[in-house]
Amino acid sequence: MQIRGRRITIAGSASTNAEAALLEYTHKIVEQLVAALFAEGALFGVGIGKEPRRMDDDSQASIIFDWTVLEVVGANLKADVSKASTPQGPIVASVTTSKTAIQVPETRKQLWADLLGSNAVLIKSVEPGWTSGAVRRQIQSELGDVLIAISGGEGVEHLAKEFALQGKPVIPLDLQLGSSSNDGVGGAGKLFDQMQSHPERFLSLSDPNLAGALIAQCDSMQGSVSATKVVDGIIRLIRALKPPKAFYVRLLNQKEPDFSDVEQYFRRIVDTVVNDFGYESVEMGKTDTTSPYMEKQIFESIHNAGVVVVDLTGVRPNCFTEMGYAFGRGRKVIVTAREGTAIPFDTSTVEANMWTMAKGVPDSISQLKQYWQRNINRPPLVIPRSIL
């Protein structure tokens, strides 16, 4: 998988009485991992809020890792501010609540202000009064591409489940530090053991035969392996992942008069942009059959897609049905149509990239990339309401 442009969510916690040396070692892994991912153009997903410390002592290490991630990102942005905003969105994505602003520690306020000021943060806010961790984690899973889980308890276990339900890779580390809430059934440490036995439940690799060796290289042996070697192993594992899928919804009937233009547009323009942004295209008729029923495979593909590219040229009913499912599932949806297409009202209010084959290939690619950047993090069509 191409690391550039992928949003890596790093989440976890430790108990307030976690072993001091092991906690420091874990922060070192996070620091080196974020620096390495930043250098390759990765984006990050983190939580924003309090920073509890070991033994409730401000001189001790933090028992969460969010601010360690942000500290490394902030330091690197000072050297290369151009990475603050990317075609896939700001480098940092976070889910906030009405309480977030007052929870930022005094020692982190300048860092947070600097990140906000450099347009480096994509903020998704939950409804006022909704402070449930489950709600925030669901949104986190929609924003991220890969989860790296560290110790923790119920929160980490739930976040891992949300990522897995969307077909996204989950990489738990073996470190056992307890959890900040002293809950759960083993957190990421237990998930690591399960991943060793059933790697296919956690990630999809370009070569599944390498799973055992790649996972073994991520094993810290509870801190006995150098942080640098563990980080190298995690990076190798991420690179070995299959890229996220870009599912195409488009006119496929070769007997239709619009087919030739649509086919040219996808082959010359859409394929190029999708590949540049690190996705693997999935198109019915050009991919392996995974179900005896085509419609089942279509909706499963949309359900697990990293992005859904919908072209409305020809105004095909099935395209609208599939687009509706993608929007309803909260997928990232890119909408295109040939100039002159009469898009029905409910859909015409959603910005679409209107294309024409009369425009040159470089200009058409540039146009689609600009549209992509404006719309890839479009908010959901419906925002749930709170009764509180």
C-alpha positions in Angstrom: 0.0 0.0 0.0 1.2 3.5 -0.8 1.6 5.3 2.6 1.3 8.7 1.0 -2.2 10.1 1.5 -3.4 7.3 3.8 -4.8 8.4 7.2 -3.2 6.4 10.0 -5.2 6.4 13.3 -3.0 5.8 16.4 -5.1 5.0 19.5 -4.6 3.5 22.9 -3.9 4.1 26.5 -2.1 2.7 29.6 -2.9 2.2 33.2 -1.9 5.0 35.6 0.4 2.4 37.3 1.9 1.0 34.1 5.6 0.1 34.2 7.4 3.4 33.7 10.2 2.1 31.5 7.7 0.2 29.2 5.5 3.3 28.9 8.5 5.5 27.9 9.5 2.8 25.4 6.0 2.9 23.9 6.1 6.7 23.5 9.5 6.3 21.7 7.8 3.8 19.3 5.0 6.3 18.6 7.5 9.2 18.1 9.6 7.2 15.7 6.6 5.8 13.9 4.9 9.2 13.4 8.2 10.7 12.1 8.7 7.8 9.6 5.1 8.0 8.4 5.2 11.8 8.1 8.3 11.5 5.9 6.3 9.2 3.6 3.4 11.6 3.3 0.9 9.9 5.7 -2.0 11.6 7.4 -3.0 11.0 11.0 -6.2 10.5 13.0 -6.0 11.3 16.8 -8.1 12.3 19.7 -8.0 15.7 21.3 -8.5 16.3 25.0 -7.0 15.7 28.4 -3.5 14.3 28.9 -3.6 12.1 32.0 -0.2 11.1 33.4 1.2 8.0 35.0 0.6 8.0 38.8 -1.4 11.2 38.2 2.0 13.0 38.4 2.7 15.7 35.9 6.4 14.8 35.8 5.6 11.3 34.6 4.8 10.1 31.0 1.4 10.5 29.5 -0.9 7.4 29.6 -2.3 8.3 26.2 -0.5 8.8 22.9 -2.5 11.5 21.1 -0.4 14.4 22.2 2.8 12.5 21.4 1.5 12.1 17.8 0.6 15.8 17.6 3.9 16.9 19.1 5.9 15.0 16.4 3.5 16.2 13.6 3.9 19.8 14.8 7.7 19.7 15.0 7.8 18.2 11.4 5.4 20.8 10.1 7.7 23.6 11.2 10.3 22.2 8.8 7.8 21.4 6.0 4.5 23.3 6.4 3.5 22.3 2.8 2.3 19.0 4.2 -0.3 20.6 6.5 -2.9 20.3 3.8 -3.1 17.5 1.2 -5.4 16.3 -1.6 -6.9 13.9 0.9 -7.4 16.7 3.5 -5.5 18.2 6.4 -2.7 16.1 7.8 -4.5 15.7 11.2 -8.1 14.6 11.6 -9.9 14.6 15.0 -13.4 14.2 16.4 -14.2 16.9 19.0 -17.1 17.5 21.4 -18.4 20.7 23.1 -15.9 19.9 25.9 -12.8 19.6 23.8 -11.5 23.2 24.0 -11.5 23.2 27.8 -9.9 19.8 28.0 -6.7 20.8 26.1 -3.9 20.9 28.7 -2.3 24.2 29.4 1.1 22.8 28.3 -0.5 21.8 24.9 -2.5 24.9 24.1 0.3 26.5 22.0 0.8 23.3 20.0 -2.9 23.0 19.3 -3.1 26.7 18.3 -0.2 26.3 16.0 -1.7 23.3 14.3 -5.1 25.0 13.9 -3.3 28.2 12.6 -1.5 26.2 9.9 -4.7 24.7 8.6 -3.3 21.2 9.5 -6.5 20.0 11.3 -9.7 18.5 10.0 -12.3 18.7 12.8 -15.4 16.6 12.9 -17.7 17.8 15.8 -20.4 15.6 17.3 -23.7 17.1 18.2 -23.7 19.3 21.3 -24.2 17.1 24.4 -23.0 14.0 22.6 -19.8 13.1 24.5 -20.1 9.4 24.2 -16.8 7.7 23.3 -18.7 5.2 21.1 -20.0 8.0 18.9 -16.6 9.6 18.5 -15.0 6.3 17.7 -17.5 5.5 15.0 -16.6 8.8 13.3 -12.9 8.2 13.8 -13.2 4.9 12.0 -14.9 6.6 9.0 -12.1 9.1 8.8 -9.2 6.7 9.1 -7.6 4.2 6.6 -5.5 2.1 9.0 -5.7 1.7 12.8 -2.7 1.1 14.9 -3.9 0.1 18.4 -1.8 0.3 21.5 -2.8 -1.5 24.8 -6.0 0.1 26.1 -9.3 -1.4 27.0 -12.9 -1.2 25.8 -12.3 1.9 23.8 -9.5 0.4 21.7 -11.5 -2.9 21.3 -14.5 -1.0 20.0 -12.5 1.2 17.7 -10.8 -1.9 16.3 -14.2 -3.5 15.7 -15.5 -0.3 13.9 -12.4 -0.3 11.5 -12.8 -4.1 10.9 -16.5 -3.7 10.1 -15.6 -1.3 7.3 -13.0 -3.7 5.9 -10.1 -1.4 7.1 -6.8 -2.8 8.4 -6.2 -3.1 12.1 -2.7 -3.4 13.4 -2.6 -4.0 17.2 0.7 -4.0 19.0 1.7 -6.6 21.5 2.5 -4.1 24.3 0.6 -4.7 27.5 0.2 -1.5 29.6 -3.3 -1.9 30.9 -5.9 0.8 30.1 -6.6 4.3 31.4 -10.1 3.2 32.4 -9.1 -0.3 33.7 -11.6 -2.0 31.5 -11.8 -4.3 28.5 -10.7 -7.9 28.0 -7.1 -7.3 27.1 -7.1 -4.4 24.6 -4.5 -4.4 21.7 -2.3 -6.9 23.4 -5.0 -9.6 23.2 -5.8 -8.5 19.7 -2.2 -8.9 18.7 -2.3 -12.6 19.8 -5.5 -13.1 17.8 -3.9 -11.4 14.7 -1.0 -13.9 14.9 -3.5 -16.8 14.7 -5.9 -15.2 12.2 -4.2 -12.4 10.3 -7.0 -12.4 7.6 -9.4 -11.0 10.2 -7.3 -7.9 10.8 -5.7 -7.1 7.4 -5.5 -7.9 3.8 -2.0 -8.3 2.3 -0.8 -8.3 -1.3 0.9 -11.6 -0.5 -1.0 -13.4 2.4 1.9 -15.9 2.6 4.0 -13.2 4.2 1.6 -12.5 7.1 3.4 -14.5 9.8 6.8 -13.0 9.0 5.6 -9.5 8.8 3.6 -9.6 12.0 6.6 -11.2 13.8 8.7 -8.1 12.9 6.2 -5.9 14.7 6.5 -7.9 18.0 8.3 -5.8 20.6 8.5 -8.8 23.0 7.2 -6.5 25.7 9.9 -3.9 25.1 12.9 -6.2 24.6 13.3 -5.4 20.9 14.6 -1.9 20.0 12.0 0.7 19.2 13.6 1.3 15.8 13.2 -2.4 14.8 9.6 -2.5 15.8 8.9 0.7 13.9 10.6 -0.7 10.8 8.4 -3.8 11.1 5.2 -1.7 11.3 6.2 0.3 8.3 6.9 -2.9 6.3 3.5 -4.3 7.3 1.7 -1.2 6.2 3.5 -1.2 2.9 2.5 -4.8 2.4 -1.2 -4.1 2.8 -3.5 -4.1 -0.2 -4.4 -0.5 -1.1 -7.9 0.8 -0.3 -10.5 0.2 -3.0 -12.0 2.8 -5.3 -15.3 1.3 -6.5 -16.6 2.6 -9.8 -20.3 3.1 -10.3 -20.8 4.0 -14.0 -22.5 3.1 -17.3 -21.3 -0.4 -18.3 -23.7 -1.3 -21.1 -21.5 -1.2 -24.3 -24.6 -0.9 -26.5 -25.4 2.5 -25.1 -24.3 5.6 -27.2 -22.7 7.2 -24.1 -20.5 4.2 -23.3 -17.5 5.2 -25.5 -17.1 8.6 -23.9 -17.5 7.2 -20.3 -15.0 4.4 -21.0 -12.5 6.9 -22.3 -13.0 9.2 -19.4 -12.4 6.4 -16.8 -9.5 4.9 -18.6 -7.7 8.1 -19.3 -8.7 10.3 -16.4 -10.3 8.5 -13.5 -7.8 5.6 -13.4 -4.9 8.1 -13.4 -6.3 10.1 -10.5 -7.3 7.0 -8.5 -3.9 5.5 -8.9 -2.1 8.8 -8.1 -4.1 9.0 -4.8 -3.1 5.4 -3.9 -6.3 3.5 -4.5 -6.9 0.3 -6.3 -9.8 0.5 -8.7 -12.7 -2.0 -8.6 -15.1 -2.2 -11.5 -17.7 -4.8 -12.3 -16.7 -6.9 -15.3 -13.0 -6.2 -14.6 -12.6 -7.8 -11.2 -12.8 -11.3 -9.8 -16.3 -12.7 -9.0 -16.7 -13.1 -5.3 -20.4 -13.8 -5.1 -22.9 -15.8 -7.3 -25.1 -12.7 -7.2 -23.7 -9.6 -8.9 -25.9 -7.1 -6.9 -24.5 -8.7 -3.6 -20.9 -8.2 -4.8 -21.7 -4.6 -5.9 -23.1 -3.6 -2.5 -20.4 -5.4 -0.5 -17.8 -3.5 -2.6 -19.5 -0.2 -1.9 -19.8 -1.1 1.8 -16.1 -1.7 2.1 -14.7 0.9 -0.4 -12.3 3.6 0.6 -13.9 5.9 -2.0 -16.8 5.4 -4.4 -16.5 7.1 -7.8 -20.0 7.6 -9.3 -20.5 8.8 -12.9 -24.1 9.8 -13.8 -23.6 10.0 -17.5 -26.6 8.3 -19.1 -28.7 8.8 -16.0 -28.9 5.1 -15.2 -31.3 4.1 -12.3 -28.9 1.5 -10.9 -26.2 4.2 -10.6 -28.5 6.3 -8.5 -29.4 3.4 -6.3 -25.7 2.5 -5.7 -24.8 6.2 -5.1 -27.6 6.4 -2.5 -26.2 3.4 -0.7 -22.7 4.9 -0.7 -24.0 8.2 0.7 -26.2 6.4 3.3 -23.2 4.3 4.4 -21.2 7.5 4.9 -18.6 6.5 2.2 -16.4 9.1 0.5 -18.2 9.7 -2.8 -16.8 11.4 -5.9 -19.6 12.4 -8.3 -18.9 13.0 -12.0 -21.0 13.4 -15.2 -20.4 14.4 -18.8 -21.3 18.0 -19.5 -24.9 18.3 -20.6 -26.1 15.4 -18.4 -29.5 16.3 -16.9 -29.0 15.3 -13.3 -32.3 15.0 -11.3 -32.9 17.6 -8.6 -32.0 15.7 -5.4 -28.7 14.8 -6.8 -28.0 18.0 -8.7 -27.6 19.8 -5.4 -24.5 17.7 -4.7 -21.5 19.2 -6.5 -20.4 17.0 -9.4 -17.3 17.2 -11.6 -18.7 17.9 -15.1 -16.3 16.7 -17.8 -15.9 16.7 -21.5 -13.6 14.6 -23.7 -13.0 17.8 -25.7 -10.7 19.0 -22.9 -7.1 17.7 -23.0 -6.1 14.9 -20.7 -3.7 17.0 -18.4 -6.4 19.6 -17.8 -9.1 17.0 -17.2 -6.9 15.2 -14.6 -6.1 18.5 -12.9 -9.9 19.4 -12.8 -10.8 16.0 -11.3 -8.0 16.3 -8.7 -9.2 19.8 -7.7 -12.8 18.6 -7.4 -11.6 15.5 -5.4 -9.7 17.8 -2.9 -12.8 20.0 -2.4 -15.2 17.1 -1.8 -13.3 14.1 -0.4 -14.1 15.1 3.1 -17.6 16.3 2.4 -19.9 16.1 5.5 -22.7 13.4 5.5 -26.0 14.3 3.9 -27.8 13.8 7.2 -26.4 14.7 10.6 -28.1 12.8 13.5 -29.9 15.0 16.0 -29.6 14.8 19.8 -32.6 15.0 22.1 -30.3 16.1 25.0 
